Amino acid sequence: MTAVTVAAPLASARRPGLAAGVRHTLTLAWRSLVQIKHNPMELLDLSIQPVMFVLLFTYVFGGAISGSPGDYLKFALPGIIVQNAFFATMTTGFGLNNDLTKGVFDRLQALPIARWAPLAGRILADTVKQAWSVSLLIGVGAILGFRLGNGPVGLLGAFALLLAFSLAFSWLSVLVGVLVSEPEKVQIFGFMVIFPLTFTSNAFVPTDTMPSWLQRWVEVNPVTILADALRGMLIGGPVAGPTVRSLLWAAVILAVFAPLAVRGLRRRV
């Protein structure tokens, strides 16, 4: 009787409930955010690089592509936001791999917390960082002359869609993070995959300026579809079609990579 009585609380302690798991997730997300003050370079990566892309693309390519920097900014800013969001998801895999290789993840797993809390906390913290980057880009765009065509409602819709897509795409980053042996390899993967993915889209140039054989890929590229949805929400134009297609892409990515990432993480820890 005593053994049973003692074992029950221990089993309960090993398996926290949903409410406790949410608290653990929020605590670990806060831990990841607080670490920025000890590693300010991470905040610089989230801030300076996106702003540099906006300034360089607007004033270097704007006149050649759209006739004026102002017209090009109106077209390109949603695409730059999408590109930045895709690259920012790689920080999830980078941070996770860093925790795994340094043993931090093992120590967290040894604590009496929900087993999914460390990963969920990492993803939640990176979502907050995503929101910061998008806000910064919108603010810089406004200073340069970008104006919202659908007001606050369109802006909130663009935020919600982008963060939802980023949450789904971050599972690809998680999968890479648990498979590679070093954090730097996550960044290499990002450059090898995300750079071609974003530049073979209409994020920076209209589709009709590309060769016909490339246009067929551009039209189904998830970056193109998400950029079109953001343009519709932020500036004006079709919204429903691109938004539904973006959510479908997000659902497919989540369905494919989330189970693989969870399986890979279980094998590694």
N, C-alpha and C positions, 0 to 999 in steps of 0.2 A: 504493500500500500504506500509506504513511504517513497519507494523508488518511483512509483507512478506519479505521486503527488509532486515530487521534485522535478521529474522529467517534463511535466506539462508546462510549468512556467518557463523552463529552459527552451522548449520548442517554440513557445510563444515569443520569447525574446529573440529567437533566431529569425522569426518571421514577422516583422512589424506589419501593422495594418496599413491600409491605403493612406489614411490621414497622416500617420507617422512617416510613411514614405515620402509624402508630399513635403512635409517639414524638412526631412533630410535632404530632399532635392533642392529646396530653396536655400538651405544652409550651404550646401556644396556649390550651388550656383554663385552665391555671395562670395564664397571663398575664391572662386575663379576670377570674379570681378575685382575683388580687393587686391589680388596679386598684381594687377596692372600698375599700382603705385610702386611696386618693387621692380617692375619690368616696364618702364615707360616706353620702350621701343615698340611694344605691342600696340599701345595707343597711337603711336606715331604711324605705324603701318596702317591702322584703321582710319587715320585722319589725313596724313599727308599724301599718300599714294592716290587715293580717290580724287583729291583736289587737284593733284598734278595731272591726272588723266583729263579732268574737265578742262583745265586751262590749256593744256597742250592740244587736245583734239579741237577745242573751240577756236583757238587763235592760229593754229598751224594748218589745220585741214578745213576749217569752216569756210573760208573764202573760196577755196578750190572746189569744194563739194556742193555747197548751197548758195554760194554767191556772197554771203556775209556771215560773220561769226554769230550774229544774233539768230539768224534763220537756222543755222546749223545747230546751235545750242538747243533750240526748241525740238529739233529732231533727235539729237544724239544724247541728251541728258538721260532720258529713260533707259536707253541702251547702256550707257555707262553705269547707271544704277544697277542694272541686271548683271553686267559683267562683274562689278565689284561684289555683288551678293554671291555670285558663284565662287569667286576667289576667296571670299571671307569664310565660306563653309569649310575650306581646307584647314582653317585654324582649329576646327573641332578635331579632325584626325591628327593634326600636329600635336595639340595639347594632350589628347588621349594617349598617343604613342609615347610622348614624353613622360606621362605618369606611369605608363606600363614599364618602360625601360628603366626608370629610376626607382621602381618599387612602390611608388605612391599609391597606385591603384590597389596593389595587394594589401597595403596597410588599411586602406579605406574598406576593402572587402572584409577585413578581419574585425571591423567594428560592428557593434549590434545595430546596424542600419539596414534598410532595404537594399537588396542586392542590385536593384536597378537604379538606385539613387545616384551613385557616382557618374554613370553615363548620362542619366537624365539631367543632372546638375550641370554637366559640361555643355550639353546641347542647349539648355536654357540660357546659360551665361553667354554663349556665342550668339544666341538669338538677340539678346539685349545689345550686344556689340553690333550686330547687323542693324538694329534700329538706330543706333548712334550714327553709323556710317551713312545710312539713307537720309537721316535728318541733316547731317552735315552737307551732303551733296545737294539736297533741296535748298538749303540755306545759301550755299555758294552760288548755285544756279540763280536764285532770286537776286543776289547782289549783281550778277552779270547780266540780268535782264530777263530771266526765265519767269513766266507768269502762268499760274494755274488756270486751266480753262474750265474746270468743273468744281472749283472751290474746295472747301474742307472735306466734303463728302468724297470727292474723287481722290483726294490725298489719302484719306483714311482707307479707302478701298484699295489703293495701290500699296499702302503699307501692309494691309492684311494679306493681300495676295502674295506679295513678295516674301513676307515672313513665312507664310504657309509653304510656299515652294522651297524656300531655303531649308526649312525643317526637314522636308522630304529629301532634298538633295544632300543634306548633311550626313545621311546614312551611307552614302557612297564614300564620303570622307572617313566615316567611322570604320567602314570595311577596310579601306586602305590603311588606316592607322593601326588596325590590329594585325594586318598581314605583313607590313614591312618591319624591318629591324631597327630603323633609325628615323627620328623625326624629320630629318632633312629629305628623306625619300618621299615623304608625303608632299613636300613642296615640289619636288621634281615631278611627281605624278600630276600635280596641279598645272604646272607649266606645259606638260606634254599633252594633257587632255583638255583643260579648260581654255587655254589660249586658242587652239584650233577651233574649238566649239564656239567660242564667242566671236572670233573673227570671220568664221564662215556663217554669219547670220546678218540680219539687217540692223544690228545694234548700232553700227557706225555709218553704213552707207545703204541707200535704197537697194532693194532686191533687183530691180530692173536694170541696174548698172552692171550686173555680174553676167558671166557667160551662162548660156541657157542650161548647160549640164550642171552647173553649180546651183542655179536657181531652184532646181527640184529638191535639193537637199536643204537649202536655206528655208524653203517654205514649210518644212516639217521639223526644222531645228527647234528644240524647246526654247532656246535663247530668243529666237525670232518671235515665237508665239508669246512668250512672256513680255518681251519688249513692246510688242504691238498692244498687249493688254494694258501695260502701264501708260503707253502713249494715249490710248483711249481714255483712261481714267484721269490722267494729269492734264492733257491738252484738249482732247476731244476726238471723236471718231468711234469706230466699232469697239464695243466693250464686251458684250455677252459672248460672242463667238471665241475671241482670243482667251477670255477668262476661263470658259469651260474647257477649252483645249489645254490650257495651262494646268488646270486642276487635274485633268485626266493624265497629263504627263507626270504630275507630282504623285498621283496615286500609283501609277505604274512603277516609278522609281522607288517609292516607298515599299511597294509589295515585293519588288525584286531584291533590293539591297538591305532592307531592315532585317529580314530573317538571316541572310548571309552574314551580316555584320554581327548579329547576336550570337550565331553559331561560332563564328571566328573568335569572338571575345571569350566565349565559354571555353574554347579549346586553349586559348592563350593563358587564361588565369586558372 
